[in-house]
């Protein structure tokens, strides 16, 4: 995809979209009664950048053969994608709430399910599945001589699953130039800090040792840094054998909601009305402060 050079107006528009997606995400989770807000909030900048600037993907025509593929391996964070699909015109908020995990007419699930929602590329939820699936997609792209890109997002805690490392080894071996891994490294998982539960660092050196081209976003919740990184990723090429791309996006769990930020308690669960109101107020406050710095 040919992109115009990144400028601050573009960055600001994407930042404004992040604010809206977080607002919609909080509203969706409040109404359905459950979610995984910590990891859903941490991944917003990268997800928004991908769907609104860096991917060839149409939510209204999600099965186009030449589309780029995005696989959310941390599938329990599905509501971020649903909020993006809604904002892009695929569904209304009311429709998503009405059709969330209903026995007779379910269309949206707590974990991504491609049979329910056509914008989902691969069902996920059991951690460690998305990256192996994405390697298979990238190999299929090579066989088809197609140059769409496969992007897969994992969590950092998810990389404790051994199946990821088999896939990482496989992608490095086959030198998949049409595969990009993004690690949402928010440093927390369900039971505590990732470094305490099962340390995966130095992640960059480990990925490099498996034959990957590794880039690090120091602050994955800073849209300018996200765009600067993604702008410098080479175009997907299924035929040229080269190192697959790995981006380590260092983020904050629960980002932009003050009482959730960096708090492992908000890995999963619902929010009460008072918490929802406080979260929206926090989001609004942080947004106003961010906009005031644009002048």
SEKOL-884116 format. One record per residue: x, y, z of N, C-alpha, C in turn. Coordinates in steps of 0.2 Angstrom, whole numbers, padded with zeros to 4 digits, always signed. Example, Ala and Ser with C-alpha at 12.3 -4.5 7.8 and 13.67 -1.06 7.14 Angstrom:
2
+0066-0028+0039+0062-0022+0039+0066-0016+0039+0064-0011+0035+0068-0005+0036+0064+0000+0039
This chain:
295
+0004-0006+0000+0000+0000+0000+0004+0006+0000+0003+0011-0004+0007+0017-0005+0004+0022+0000+0008+0024+0005+0006+0029+0010+0009+0035+0010+0006+0041+0011+0009+0047+0012+0013+0048+0018+0019+0052+0017+0023+0052+0023+0019+0054+0029+0021+0051+0035+0017+0053+0041+0018+0060+0043+0013+0063+0045+0013+0070+0048+0009+0070+0054+0010+0076+0058+0007+0076+0064-0001+0077+0064-0003+0079+0058-0011+0079+0057-0013+0072+0057-0010+0068+0053-0012+0061+0053-0011+0058+0060-0006+0059+0063-0005+0056+0070-0011+0058+0074-0013+0065+0074-0018+0067+0078-0025+0064+0077-0026+0063+0070-0032+0060+0068-0033+0053+0071-0027+0049+0071-0027+0042+0073-0028+0042+0081-0025+0047+0084-0025+0048+0092-0033+0049+0093-0036+0053+0090-0043+0055+0091-0047+0048+0090-0045+0044+0085-0049+0038+0084-0048+0033+0090-0042+0033+0093-0040+0029+0099-0045+0031+0104-0046+0038+0105-0050+0040+0111-0057+0038+0110-0060+0038+0103-0066+0035+0102-0067+0028+0103-0062+0024+0101-0062+0017+0101-0062+0015+0109-0058+0018+0113-0058+0017+0120-0065+0018+0123-0068+0024+0121-0074+0026+0124-0079+0020+0122-0079+0018+0116-0084+0013+0113-0083+0007+0117-0076+0005+0118-0074-0001+0121-0077-0002+0128-0076+0004+0132-0079+0004+0139-0086+0003+0139-0090+0007+0134-0097+0006+0134-0099-0001+0132-0096-0004+0128-0098-0011+0126-0097-0016+0132-0091-0015+0135-0089-0020+0141-0094-0019+0146-0096-0012+0148-0101-0011+0153-0107-0014+0152-0110-0014+0145-0116-0016+0144-0117-0024+0143-0111-0027+0141-0111-0034+0141-0109-0038+0147-0106-0034+0152-0105-0036+0158-0098-0040+0160-0094-0041+0154-0088-0044+0155-0083-0042+0149-0077-0043+0151-0072-0041+0146-0065-0042+0149-0060-0040+0145-0053-0040+0147-0050-0034+0146-0052-0029+0150-0051-0022+0148-0043-0020+0148-0040-0023+0153-0033-0021+0153-0029-0022+0147-0029-0028+0144-0026-0029+0138-0029-0026+0132-0036-0025+0132-0040-0022+0127-0038-0015+0126-0037-0012+0132-0035-0004+0132-0027-0004+0130-0023-0008+0131-0016-0008+0130-0015-0008+0122-0019-0012+0119-0017-0013+0112-0020-0008+0107-0024-0003+0109-0028+0001+0105-0024+0005+0100-0018+0008+0102-0015+0012+0097-0012+0008+0091-0010+0002+0092-0007-0002+0087-0013-0005+0082-0018-0007+0086-0024-0009+0082-0027-0004+0078-0028+0002+0080-0031+0008+0076-0026+0009+0071-0019+0010+0072-0015+0011+0066-0015+0006+0061-0016+0000+0063-0016-0006+0058-0023-0005+0053-0029-0004+0057-0035-0005+0053-0037+0002+0050-0034+0008+0052-0036+0014+0049-0030+0017+0044-0024+0014+0044-0019+0016+0040-0015+0011+0036-0013+0006+0040-0008+0001+0037-0010-0005+0034-0017-0007+0034-0019-0013+0031-0024-0012+0025-0023-0016+0021-0028-0016+0015-0034-0021+0018-0039-0018+0021-0044-0022+0024-0051-0018+0024-0056-0021+0021-0062-0018+0021-0067-0022+0026-0070-0019+0031-0074-0022+0036-0081-0024+0032-0082-0020+0027-0089-0022+0024-0088-0027+0018-0082-0029+0017-0080-0034+0012-0075-0038+0014-0076-0042+0020-0070-0044+0024-0067-0051+0021-0069-0053+0015-0067-0059+0012-0063-0058+0006-0062-0052+0004-0058-0050-0002-0052-0054-0003-0051-0058-0008-0045-0062-0009-0038-0058-0007-0038-0052-0009-0031-0048-0009-0030-0044-0002-0035-0046+0002-0034-0042+0009-0028-0044+0013-0026-0039+0017-0021-0041+0022-0025-0045+0028-0021-0049+0031-0024-0053+0036-0022-0051+0043-0026-0050+0048-0024-0048+0055-0027-0053+0059-0023-0057+0063-0025-0062+0068-0023-0060+0075-0029-0059+0079-0028-0057+0086-0027-0064+0090-0021-0066+0091-0020-0072+0095-0022-0071+0102-0021-0065+0105-0024-0064+0112-0031-0063+0111-0035-0068+0109-0042-0068+0107-0047-0066+0112-0044-0066+0119-0049-0063+0124-0050-0056+0124-0046-0052+0120-0046-0045+0119-0050-0043+0113-0055-0047+0111-0059-0046+0105-0063-0040+0105-0065-0037+0111-0070-0031+0111-0066-0025+0108-0060-0025+0108-0056-0019+0104-0057-0020+0097-0057-0026+0094-0058-0027+0087-0066-0025+0085-0070-0028+0089-0077-0026+0088-0079-0019+0088-0076-0015+0093-0077-0008+0093-0074-0005+0087-0069-0007+0084-0066-0004+0078-0070-0006+0072-0073-0012+0071-0077-0014+0066-0084-0010+0066-0086-0009+0072-0092-0005+0073-0091+0002+0070-0085+0005+0073-0084+0012+0070-0083+0013+0063-0080+0007+0060-0079+0007+0053-0086+0006+0049-0091+0005+0052-0098+0004+0049-0101-0003+0048-0097-0008+0051-0100-0015+0050-0106-0016+0055-0106-0013+0061-0111-0015+0066-0112-0009+0070-0118-0008+0073-0120-0003+0078-0118-0006+0085-0117-0001+0089-0116-0003+0096-0122-0007+0099-0128-0005+0097-0134-0009+0100-0134-0016+0097-0133-0017+0091-0133-0023+0088-0128-0028+0091-0122-0025+0093-0116-0029+0096-0119-0032+0103-0122-0027+0106-0124-0029+0113-0129-0034+0113-0134-0033+0108-0140-0038+0108-0138-0045+0106-0132-0045+0102-0130-0051+0099-0124-0054+0102-0122-0052+0108-0116-0054+0111-0117-0060+0116-0114-0066+0114-0115-0072+0117-0122-0074+0119-0126-0074+0114-0133-0076+0115-0133-0084+0113-0137-0088+0116-0137-0095+0114-0140-0096+0107-0145-0092+0105-0149-0093+0099-0146-0089+0093-0143-0083+0095-0141-0079+0089-0134-0076+0090-0130-0079+0093-0123-0076+0095-0119-0074+0089-0117-0068+0088-0113-0066+0083-0106-0064+0085-0106-0061+0092-0099-0059+0095-0098-0063+0101-0092-0065+0102-0090-0069+0108-0085-0066+0112-0084-0068+0118-0079-0066+0122-0072-0067+0119-0071-0073+0115-0065-0074+0112-0067-0074+0104-0062-0072+0100-0063-0071+0093-0065-0077+0090-0071-0077+0086-0073-0083+0082-0075-0082+0075-0071-0084+0071-0072-0083+0063-0079-0085+0061-0082-0090+0064-0089-0093+0062-0094-0088+0064-0093-0084+0069-0098-0079+0071-0098-0072+0067-0091-0070+0067-0090-0063+0064-0085-0063+0058-0088-0062+0052-0084-0063+0046-0078-0058+0046-0077-0053+0050-0071-0049+0050-0065-0052+0054-0067-0057+0057-0062-0061+0061-0058-0066+0057-0052-0066+0056-0048-0071+0052-0047-0078+0055-0046-0078+0061-0045-0084+0065-0048-0084+0072-0051-0090+0073-0053-0091+0080-0048-0091+0085-0048-0088+0091-0043-0088+0095-0046-0088+0102-0041-0089+0107-0044-0089+0114-0039-0093+0118-0038-0099+0116-0033-0104+0119-0027-0101+0116-0023-0098+0121-0017-0094+0119-0012-0099+0116-0008-0096+0111-0003-0099+0108-0005-0102+0101-0011-0101+0099-0014-0103+0093-0013-0099+0087-0013-0092+0088-0014-0087+0083-0007-0087+0078-0001-0087+0082+0005-0087+0078+0006-0093+0073+0005-0099+0076+0005-0105+0071+0001-0105+0065-0006-0102+0067-0010-0101+0061-0008-0096+0056-0005-0091+0059-0002-0086+0054+0003-0088+0050+0008-0092+0053+0013-0095+0049+0010-0099+0043+0005-0103+0045+0002-0107+0039-0001-0102+0034-0004-0097+0036-0007-0092+0031-0001-0089+0027+0004-0087+0030+0010-0084+0026+0013-0089+0021+0013-0095+0023+0015-0101+0019+0011-0101+0013+0004-0101+0014-0001-0101+0009+0000-0096+0004+0001-0090+0007+0002-0084+0003+0008-0085-0002+0013-0088+0001+0019-0089-0004+0017-0094-0009+0014-0099-0008+0012-0104-0013+0007-0101-0018+0003-0096-0016-0002-0093-0021+0002-0087-0024+0008-0086-0022+0011-0080-0025+0007-0073-0024+0005-0073-0018+0001-0067-0017+0004-0063-0012+0004-0056-0012+0008-0052-0008+0004-0048-0002-0002-0051+0000-0005-0048+0006+0000-0050+0012-0001-0046+0017+0003-0047+0023-0001-0051+0028+0002-0055+0032-0001-0058+0038+0002-0055+0044-0003-0051+0048+0000-0048+0054-0004-0052+0060+0000-0054+0065-0003-0057+0071+0000-0054+0077-0005-0052+0081-0004-0049+0088-0004-0054+0093+0001-0055+0097+0001-0059+0103+0002-0055+0110+0000-0058+0115+0002-0054+0122+0009-0057+0124+0012-0053+0129+0018-0056+0131+0018-0062+0135+0013-0062+0140+0012-0068+0144+0010-0074+0139+0007-0073+0134+0005-0078+0129+0011-0082+0126+0017-0078+0126+0023-0081+0123+0026-0086+0128+0023-0088+0134+0025-0093+0138+0023-0100+0135+0018-0099+0130+0015-0106+0127+0021-0108+0122+0022-0114+0123+0028-0117+0118+0026-0117+0111+0020-0118+0109+0018-0118+0102+0020-0112+0098+0020-0106+0102+0023-0100+0099+0030-0101+0097+0034-0104+0101+0041-0104+0099+0042-0109+0093+0038-0114+0093+0038-0119+0087+0037-0115+0080+0032-0110+0081+0030-0106+0075+0035-0101+0074+0038-0098+0079+0044-0093+0078+0050-0096+0075+0051-0103+0077+0057-0106+0073+0055-0108+0066+0049-0110+0065+0047-0111+0058+0047-0105+0053+0044-0100+0056+0044-0093+0052+0051-0091+0050+0056-0092+0055+0063-0090+0054+0066-0095+0049+0064-0101+0049+0067-0106+0045+0065-0105+0037+0059-0103+0036+0056-0102+0030+0057-0095+0027+0059-0091+0032+0060-0084+0030+0054-0081+0026+0049-0080+0030+0043-0078+0028+0042-0070+0027+0043-0067+0022+0044-0060+0021+0037-0057+0020+0031-0061+0021+0025-0058+0021+0021-0059+0028+0025-0060+0034+0023-0061+0040+0026-0056+0045+0021-0053+0049+0023-0048+0054+0020-0050+0061+0024-0051+0066+0022-0052+0073+0022-0046+0077+0017-0044+0080+0017-0038+0085+0015-0041+0092+0020-0040+0096+0019-0042+0103+0017-0036+0107+0011-0037+0110+0008-0031+0115+0011-0033+0121+0017-0030+0123+0021-0031+0129+0019-0026+0134+0013-0028+0138+0011-0024+0143+0013-0026+0150+0017-0031+0150+0021-0033+0156+0017-0036+0161+0010-0037+0160+0006-0040+0165+0002-0046+0162+0000-0051+0166-0004-0056+0164-0009-0057+0170-0013-0062+0169-0019-0063+0174-0017-0064+0181-0011-0067+0182-0009-0068+0189-0003-0064+0192-0001-0059+0188+0004-0055+0190+0009-0052+0185+0014-0049+0186+0019-0047+0181+0022-0053+0177+0023-0052+0171+0025-0057+0167+0032-0059+0169+0036-0054+0171+0043-0056+0173+0043-0060+0179+0038-0060+0183+0038-0064+0189+0035-0071+0188+0030-0071+0184+0026-0077+0182+0031-0082+0178+0033-0079+0173+0038-0083+0168+0042-0078+0164+0048-0076+0166+0051-0071+0162+0053-0073+0155+0051-0069+0150+0052-0070+0143+0058-0066+0140+0061-0061+0144+0066-0057+0142+0073-0060+0142+0078-0058+0138+0077-0053+0133+0073-0055+0127+0067-0053+0126+0063-0055+0120+0066-0054+0114+0069-0048+0113+0072-0046+0107+0078-0050+0105+0082-0052+0109+0088-0056+0108+0085-0063+0106+0080-0066+0109+0078-0072+0108+0075-0073+0101+0071-0068+0099+0068-0068+0092+0073-0067+0087+0078-0063+0088+0084-0062+0084+0087-0069+0083+0088-0072+0088+0091-0079+0088+0088-0084+0084+0081-0083+0083+0077-0087+0079+0076-0085+0072+0080-0080+0070+0080-0077+0063+0075-0072+0061+0073-0068+0066+0068-0063+0065+0071-0056+0065+0068-0051+0061+0070-0044+0060+0066-0041+0066+0069-0039+0071+0066-0036+0077+0066-0029+0078+0060-0026+0079+0060-0018+0080+0056-0017+0087+0058-0012+0090+0055-0011+0097+0052-0004+0097+0045-0004+0099+0042+0003+0100+0043+0004+0108+0046+0009+0109+0048+0010+0116+0041+0012+0120+0037+0015+0117+0030+0017+0120+0025+0015+0115+0022+0009+0115+0017+0007+0110+0010+0011+0111+0009+0015+0116+0003+0019+0117+0005+0026+0115+0010+0027+0111+0012+0034+0108+0011+0033+0101+0006+0036+0098+0004+0035+0091+0010+0037+0086+0013+0042+0088+0019+0044+0084+0024+0039+0083+0026+0036+0089+0031+0030+0089+0028+0024+0085+0022+0023+0086+0019+0017+0082+0019+0018+0075+0017+0024+0072+0017+0026+0065+0025+0026+0063+0029+0029+0066+0036+0029+0064+0039+0022+0063+0037+0017+0067+0039+0010+0067+0036+0007+0061+0029+0007+0060+0026+0004+0055+0027+0007+0048+0029+0014+0048+0031+0017+0041+0037+0014+0038+0041+0011+0043+0048+0008+0041+0048+0001+0040+0042-0002+0040+0042-0009+0039+0041-0010+0031+0046-0015+0028+0046-0016+0021+0039-0019+0019+0037-0018+0013+0031-0021+0010+0031-0028+0010+0026-0031+0011+0025-0038+0011+0027-0041+0004+0031-0047+0005+0034-0050-0001+0034-0058+0000+0029-0061-0003+0029-0068-0001+0034-0072-0005+0037-0070-0010+0042-0074-0014+0049-0073-0012+0051-0067-0009+0058-0065-0007+0059-0068+0000+0064-0072+0000+0065-0075+0007+0069-0070+0011+0066-0068+0016+0070-0063+0021+0067-0064+0028+0070-0061+0033+0068-0062+0040+0061-0059+0041+0057-0063+0044+0050-0061+0046+0051-0055+0051+0046-0050+0051+0046-0044+0055+0043-0046+0062+0047-0044+0067+0044-0044+0074+0044-0037+0077+0038-0035+0079+0038-0028+0083+0036-0030+0090+0040-0027+0095+0039-0028+0102+0036-0021+0104+0030-0021+0105+0026-0014+0107+0026-0014+0114+0029-0010+0118+0029-0010+0125+0024-0005+0127+0019-0008+0130+0012-0004+0132+0011-0004+0139+0006-0001+0141+0003-0001+0148-0004-0004+0148-0004-0009+0152-0011-0012+0153-0016-0007+0156-0022-0007+0153-0027-0002+0156-0025+0005+0154-0021+0006+0149-0019+0013+0147-0025+0018+0146-0024+0024+0148-0028+0030+0148-0034+0030+0152-0035+0024+0156-0040+0025+0162-0036+0024+0168-0036+0029+0172-0031+0030+0177-0031+0025+0183-0037+0022+0185-0037+0017+0190-0036+0010+0187-0036+0010+0181-0035+0003+0178-0027+0002+0176-0024+0008+0174-0017+0008+0171-0012+0005+0176-0009+0000+0173-0004-0004+0176-0006-0008+0182-0013-0010+0182-0016-0013+0188-0018-0020+0186-0015-0025+0188-0016-0032+0186-0024-0034+0187-0027-0031+0192-0034-0033+0194-0038-0032+0188-0037-0028+0183-0041-0026+0177-0039-0031+0171-0036-0036+0172-0035-0041+0167-0042-0043+0164-0046-0045+0168-0053-0047+0166-0058-0046+0171-0065-0045+0168-0070-0044+0172-0075-0039+0170-0080-0037+0173-0085-0032+0171-0084-0026+0175-0088-0021+0173-0087-0014+0177-0094-0012+0179-0095-0010+0185-0101-0007+0188-0102+0000+0185-0108+0003+0186-0110+0009+0183-0105+0015+0186-0104+0014+0193-0099+0019+0195-0092+0019+0192-0090+0013+0191-0083+0012+0188-0083+0014+0181-0089+0013+0177-0089+0015+0170-0089+0023+0170-0093+0026+0174-0093+0033+0175-0086+0036+0176-0082+0033+0181-0076+0035+0183-0071+0034+0177-0072+0028+0174-0067+0027+0168-0068+0032+0162-0074+0033+0161-0076+0038+0155-0073+0045+0157-0074+0047+0163-0071+0054+0166-0064+0054+0165-0060+0048+0167-0053+0048+0166-0051+0048+0159-0054+0045+0155-0053+0045+0148-0054+0052+0145-0059+0055+0147-0060+0062+0144-0055+0067+0147-0053+0066+0153-0048+0071+0156-0041+0070+0152-0039+0064+0151-0033+0062+0148-0033+0065+0141-0039+0064+0138-0039+0066+0131-0039+0074+0130-0042+0077+0135-0041+0085+0135-0034+0087+0136-0031+0084+0140-0024+0085+0142-0019+0084+0136-0021+0078+0132-0017+0077+0126-0018+0082+0121-0024+0084+0120-0026+0089+0114-0023+0095+0116-0022+0097+0122-0020+0104+0124-0012+0105+0122-0009+0099+0121-0002+0099+0119-0001+0100+0112-0006+0099+0108-0005+0100+0101-0004+0107+0098-0006+0112+0102-0005+0119+0100+0002+0121+0100
